[in-house]
Amino acid sequence: MELTEQEVARRLRERGYRVTSSRRAVVHVLLRSAHRLTPQEIYEQAKAEDSKIGLVTVYRTLDLLTEMGLVKRLHGREGCHGYAASAPGEHRHYLVCTECGAVVEFDGYGEIENLLKKLEAETGFVVTDHWLQVFGLCPACRLKRREGARESER
């Protein structure tokens, strides 16, 4: 299921939360971005839609949406985290571009489930949850690097 602003609003109301202009602004920013966004970036973009929004409101909204499974917290190699919208009820994994922050979801469910079962058998652990992020360069950033390398060779 694709996540929409209407779906987020519906789910918020179902859980007894108000759908404020600040929450709408945060959701709008997340849904239109294909990149991992930091809370500060979300705040700056949401401020254009709701001039009264505060950074604390952004953090609280992100916490709420994360708890509801509508937003995923993504980590970067530098240790900082960012957020991306995510379809509810689906366990997803992420490819994250280390250059531009682009995020691509993938499921890989069967292969990862097999790996988790193997890990349980080998270690005695009972896996209760997991998250997987794979870091690399997206096609656009790879192309930029190649073009940059060609320029420096001249």
C-alpha positions, -999 to 999 in steps of 0.1 A, spaced: 0 0 0 13 34 -9 14 59 19 -6 92 13 -13 123 33 -49 111 36 -39 77 49 -16 93 75 -44 116 86 -68 87 88 -45 67 109 -37 96 132 -75 102 138 -80 65 144 -55 66 173 -71 98 187 -46 123 175 -54 156 159 -43 163 124 -27 197 129 -12 220 102 22 213 117 17 175 114 4 179 79 35 199 69 59 173 83 40 145 65 40 165 33 77 171 34 84 134 41 61 121 14 75 143 -14 111 134 -6 130 105 -21 159 111 3 166 105 40 159 138 57 173 150 90 149 166 115 165 200 108 159 196 70 123 186 77 119 216 99 133 240 73 111 226 45 80 224 67 84 260 79 76 271 43 42 254 47 35 263 84 54 293 96 44 286 132 60 251 133 88 246 158 117 221 158 104 204 189 71 198 171 90 182 142 108 159 166 75 149 184 57 144 151 86 122 139 85 102 171 48 97 168 49 87 131 78 63 138 59 47 166 29 42 143 51 26 116 45 54 91 80 67 91 113 49 94 143 62 112 174 56 90 210 58 101 239 71 80 275 60 81 283 93 98 261 82 127 235 109 122 199 97 116 173 108 92 137 98 84 118 85 54 81 78 49 73 41 49 42 20 40 27 8 73 25 -29 81 53 -39 58 88 -47 70 111 -30 46 149 -26 41 167 3 26 195 12 2 209 46 12 232 67 -10 261 79 10 266 109 -13 231 124 -18 210 105 8 186 90 -17 166 61 -2 153 31 -20 131 5 -2 134 -32 -9 119 -62 8 142 -92 2 120 -110 27 127 -146 18 165 -143 17 167 -124 49 142 -147 67 165 -176 58 195 -157 71 177 -150 104 167 -186 109 203 -197 102 216 -171 127 191 -184 153 202 -220 148 239 -212 149 238 -188 179 208 -198 200 195 -162 198 158 -157 192 155 -128 167 126 -105 177 133 -77 152 158 -65 127 166 -36 104 188 -36 74 203 -7 56 227 -11 27 250 19 19 264 28 -14 262 52 -44 230 57 -63 232 57 -101 231 95 -103 260 99 -79 280 72 -96 276 91 -128 286 124 -113 318 107 -98 327 92 -132 322 126 -149 342 143 -122 370 118 -127 370 124 -165 372 161 -159 402 158 -136 420 136 -161 419 163 -187 
